Amino acid sequence: MADPETSVTNQGPVTISTSSAERAPVIYFDGASCFGHHNGAIQIELAANLLMPIGAAVRVDVVQTAHLRCSPGAALALREALDKALAMHQQGQQHPPETIPTVKN
């Protein structure tokens, strides 16, 4: 049995099977509705807003879209990935959009 204290980064490069990519769900969420931990596992509940028409008005319902459960190490890796993705987004926002000329030569 593998040692649970051993980090994945200490085991060399990890190869992710391409055969699982098309079966992996896409999870959309508008926020984390709550979080906690239990028996060493990090728990995060993700939620999304649903717009429900009621006559001429709209009601917003909040529904759970995912229940994340992971080890503290996996939570740190997720936080690092989110931080890097947000940094990439911020970097892209700093560059003005490229204008496309209306007349081409």
C-alpha positions as CSV (number, residue, x, y, z in Angstrom):
1,M,0.0,0.0,0.0
2,A,1.3,3.5,-0.8
3,D,2.3,5.8,2.0
4,P,-0.5,8.4,2.3
5,E,2.1,10.9,3.6
6,T,4.1,10.8,0.4
7,S,3.4,13.7,-1.9
8,V,2.6,13.1,-5.6
9,T,5.3,15.6,-6.5
10,N,7.9,13.3,-4.8
11,Q,6.9,10.4,-7.0
12,G,7.9,11.9,-10.4
13,P,5.7,13.0,-13.2
14,V,2.1,11.9,-13.3
15,T,0.5,10.8,-16.5
16,I,-3.3,11.3,-16.8
17,S,-5.1,8.8,-18.9
18,T,-6.7,10.4,-22.0
19,S,-9.4,7.7,-22.0
20,S,-11.0,9.3,-19.0
21,A,-11.2,12.8,-20.4
22,E,-14.6,12.5,-22.3
23,R,-16.3,11.0,-19.2
24,A,-15.2,13.6,-16.7
25,P,-18.1,16.0,-15.8
26,V,-18.0,19.7,-16.3
27,I,-18.9,21.4,-13.1
28,Y,-20.3,24.9,-13.2
29,F,-20.8,26.9,-10.0
30,D,-21.4,30.5,-8.9
31,G,-20.0,30.1,-5.4
32,A,-19.1,27.9,-2.5
33,S,-22.2,27.6,-0.3
34,C,-20.4,26.1,2.7
35,F,-17.2,24.3,3.6
36,G,-15.7,22.3,6.4
37,H,-13.6,19.2,7.2
38,H,-14.4,15.7,8.6
39,N,-12.0,12.9,9.5
40,G,-9.1,14.7,7.7
41,A,-11.0,15.3,4.5
42,I,-11.7,18.8,3.2
43,Q,-15.4,19.3,2.3
44,I,-16.6,22.1,0.0
45,E,-20.2,22.4,-1.4
46,L,-20.5,24.2,-4.7
47,A,-23.7,26.0,-5.7
48,A,-25.2,27.7,-8.8
49,N,-28.0,30.2,-9.2
50,L,-31.0,29.1,-11.3
51,L,-33.3,31.8,-12.7
52,M,-37.0,30.7,-12.4
53,P,-39.6,32.8,-14.3
54,I,-42.7,33.6,-12.2
55,G,-45.0,35.6,-14.4
56,A,-43.3,38.8,-15.3
57,A,-40.8,38.4,-12.4
58,V,-37.8,36.1,-11.9
59,R,-37.0,34.1,-8.8
60,V,-33.4,33.0,-8.1
61,D,-33.0,29.5,-6.7
62,V,-29.7,28.3,-5.4
63,V,-28.9,24.6,-6.0
64,Q,-25.9,22.4,-5.1
65,T,-23.9,21.4,-8.2
66,A,-21.1,19.5,-6.6
67,H,-19.7,18.1,-3.3
68,L,-15.9,18.4,-3.3
69,R,-14.1,16.0,-1.0
70,C,-10.3,15.8,-0.9
71,S,-7.2,15.5,1.2
72,P,-5.5,18.7,2.5
73,G,-2.7,18.1,0.0
74,A,-5.2,18.0,-2.9
75,A,-6.9,21.1,-1.5
76,L,-3.5,22.9,-1.6
77,A,-2.9,21.8,-5.2
78,L,-6.4,23.0,-6.2
79,R,-5.8,26.4,-4.5
80,E,-2.5,26.7,-6.3
81,A,-4.1,25.9,-9.6
82,L,-6.9,28.5,-8.9
83,D,-4.3,31.1,-7.9
84,K,-2.4,30.5,-11.1
85,A,-5.5,30.6,-13.3
86,L,-6.6,33.9,-11.7
87,A,-3.1,35.4,-12.2
88,M,-3.3,34.4,-15.9
89,H,-6.7,36.0,-16.1
90,Q,-5.4,39.2,-14.5
91,Q,-2.5,39.3,-16.9
92,G,-4.8,39.0,-19.9
93,Q,-6.9,41.9,-18.6
94,Q,-3.9,44.2,-18.5
95,H,-3.3,44.1,-22.2
96,P,-5.7,46.2,-24.4
97,P,-7.6,44.2,-26.9
98,E,-6.1,44.1,-30.3
99,T,-7.9,46.1,-32.9
100,I,-8.7,44.4,-36.2
101,P,-8.3,46.8,-39.2
102,T,-11.5,47.3,-41.2
103,V,-9.6,47.5,-44.5
104,K,-7.0,44.9,-45.4
105,N,-4.2,45.5,-47.9
